[in-house]
Amino acid sequence: MPIFKQVATITGEDQWTDSVKMIGNFNMSISGTWENSTITVQRQFDSDGVWLDADSFDENIEIVGQEPEKNVLYRMGVKQGDFGSGSISVRLSR
């Protein structure tokens, strides 16, 4: 059965969910008690190994994203230098 959900608890910089293929509408959730951090949503086309920033957030959110293409990989996390403090729960799902 394909995996359509990735979750992670982020407690430092350069931590990410595993990648997951998305198409159509999908959920993005960020929660927790954290400060002075930026969570970045990235996507990758054609498994070329290049992650591109799609969006970023600096507060807890519950939103729906939309991806029109097939086989696009997504991940959420905190880049090097973008972590402040606390514990951040991130979730990508469809």
SULTA-V626810 format. One record per pair of residues at least 24 apart in sequence whose ideal C-beta (glycine too) atoms are under 7 Angstrom apart, sorted by the first residue. I is the first residue (numbers start at 1). J is the second residue. If there is no record, write none. Layout:
i=I j=J
i=I j=J
This chain:
i=4 j=93
i=4 j=94
i=5 j=92
i=5 j=93
i=6 j=92
i=7 j=90
i=7 j=91
i=8 j=77
i=8 j=90
i=9 j=87
i=9 j=89
i=10 j=77
i=10 j=78
i=10 j=88
i=10 j=90
i=11 j=87
i=12 j=83
i=13 j=78
i=13 j=79
i=13 j=80
i=13 j=81
i=13 j=82
i=13 j=83
i=14 j=78
i=14 j=79
i=14 j=80
i=15 j=77
i=15 j=78
i=16 j=75
i=16 j=76
i=16 j=77
i=17 j=75
i=17 j=76
i=17 j=77
i=17 j=90
i=17 j=92
i=18 j=75
i=19 j=44
i=19 j=73
i=19 j=74
i=19 j=75
i=20 j=73
i=20 j=74
i=20 j=92
i=21 j=71
i=21 j=72
i=21 j=73
i=22 j=67
i=22 j=72
i=22 j=74
i=22 j=94
i=23 j=67
i=23 j=69
i=23 j=70
i=24 j=66
i=24 j=67
i=24 j=94
i=25 j=64
i=25 j=66
i=25 j=94
i=26 j=65
i=26 j=67
i=26 j=92
i=26 j=93
i=26 j=94
i=27 j=64
i=27 j=93
i=27 j=94
i=28 j=61
i=28 j=63
i=28 j=65
i=28 j=76
i=28 j=92
i=29 j=62
i=29 j=90
i=29 j=91
i=30 j=57
i=30 j=60
i=30 j=61
i=30 j=88
i=30 j=90
i=31 j=60
i=31 j=89
i=32 j=86
i=32 j=87
i=32 j=88
i=32 j=89
i=33 j=86
i=33 j=87
i=34 j=84
i=34 j=85
i=34 j=86
i=34 j=87
i=34 j=88
i=35 j=84
i=35 j=85
i=35 j=86
i=36 j=84
i=36 j=85
i=37 j=78
i=37 j=82
i=37 j=83
i=37 j=84
i=37 j=88
i=38 j=78
i=38 j=82
i=39 j=76
i=39 j=78
i=39 j=88
i=39 j=90
i=40 j=77
i=40 j=79
i=41 j=74
i=41 j=76
i=42 j=75
i=43 j=72
i=43 j=73
i=43 j=74
i=44 j=73
i=45 j=72
